[in-house]
Structures are given as structure tokens and as C-alpha cells.
Amino acid sequence: MTTSPRLAVWGDPIAHSRSPQLHTAAYRVLGLDWVYDRRQVTAEAFDDALAGLDGGWRGLSLTMPLKERAFAAAASVDRHAELTGVVNTLLLGERPAGFNTDVGGIVDALGDDGITGVRSVRILGAGATAASALVASAELGSEHVEVRARRPERAAALIALGRRLGVQVDVDLLDAAPTAVDLTVSTLPGGADLDESVARALSADGGALFDVAYAPWPSALGAVWQQRPVISGLGMLLHQAVRQVRIFVNGDPAAPLPDERAVLTAMRDAL
């Protein structure tokens, strides 16, 4: 008796994840009887949990705080993962392959709102998602990125990454006086406490807002942002998941799925 391939999203916390709905919708359209669920896994438990999977497992989606652990566990990584040092997708097997689909998810989500090129970007936060936002900014043509963080010392890796990408990265405190930019990308966690005066100052000349958070929505920034468009993280969630499905089905995040338009529509409806 052959069992259906298994997949899941792991993270901590994980109950809020919409990945099971997105992936299940995709596999239904593709006619694949695959099982995709969620599991709460801490960073400390990740290695043992991964080692405990049997041959029936095809892949994993990883969210906070497991992306760096997944990078370390991968036998090979794609360029986006290599640049950022994080993996949000593992294609399992004897030699697990790691991918970062967040970069493409950001680019595709911005494209949905007509943003296909930017000159200057401000990134709020200095964690793993900020690295993906920096790579996405470079791919959109930005040559200058400001990083604003509560702890600017955490941004040293982003400065080094900027050098590799040919992007000038300047770092300052979150509440420092802002300068005008074309696009602000907030990688702050959903529900992050942000003083309204700081949020309003950031919005004054912040250009379009792309906020990776989507719950609760609007975020503290989205509620006061003075310029348009204001884009939630649902688009990034959708498009990075499409790339994950491509990986799990085709082994390649750039290889289109059969009838991908219908797959994308079903996934969008599942959000």
C-alpha cells in the first residue's frame, strides 16, 4: 500500500499559519493526494524532529525561528538561501535541498501592485526577513538601502550582504529622523509595539509601504501610513508558497506548475 507524500510547515508559534490552506488548495488543483499539515517545533528541537522523519516525507516549509537551523541542515542551497543564510523550504531526501522563497515572494507581491523597480528602500528590522528584503531590493534595482532597527548592532550582516550585492546599506535607530525613500519594507513581527509618533514620522516620506505582517491587520504602520500603496504580507505569503509548491512538485522554484494560473487562483481564494 502506497501512502501519500507528506509535507508540513514547522515553526514556533505555528497555530496562526495559513500555509496548510494554501498548499492543500494547490495540490487539489494539481490532482495530487498529498498531505500538508503544521507542527510546532522549537529551534532546540529542530534537529531531532528532522532526523525523526521517515521516507514518506517530501518537504517542509519553515518559519520563525527555524530558518537558520534549516539552512544548517541543508546539503545544498539555492542562491537566495546562500546570500541570506536562511532556508524556508526543504526538499527532503538523502541530501536535503534548501531554498529561500521569501525573496521571490517579496518581488512578486510588489509586482502585483505595480512596483517593479525602486531606487531607494528603507527596511525596518534586522532579522532573517530583513536579509530577504535586502536581496529583493537589489533585484528591484535599488542601490541604497536604509536599515532601521531597535538594535542597530544586529545589522552588521546586512551591511556585509549589501557589499556583496553592490548596495550601500546605512544603519540607524528605528526612531532616527527619516529621509525620503521610494519604498519602506517593514519586517517587524505582526502586532509589534510601535510608538505612533515613530510610525507617523516613518510614513511622512516613506514611499509605498510593504509590511510582511498580515495579522493583525492593519499593522501599527499600516494604520497611519500617509502614502500609497499600503501592502500587507499576504501577497508575500501567497507568492512564496507558490514557489514552494513548484519546489515540492518540480524540484525548482522557477519551473512553472501545470495550469499555474488556476493553482494561483485557488491559493489566493484560500487566503
Secondary structure, DSSP 8 states (H G I E B T S, - for coil): -----EEEEEESS-TT--HHHHHHHHHHHHT---EEEEEE--TTTHHHHHHT--TTEEEEEE-TT-HHHHHHH-SEE-HHHHHHT--SEEE-SSS-EEE--HHHHHHHHHHHTT----SEEEEE--SHHHHHHHHHHHHTT-SEEEEEESSGGGGHHHHHHHHHHT-EEEEEETTS-----SEEEE---TT----HHHHHHHHHT--EEEES--SSSS-TTTTT--SS-EE-THHHHHHHHHHHHHHHHHS-TTS--TTHHHHHHHHHHH-
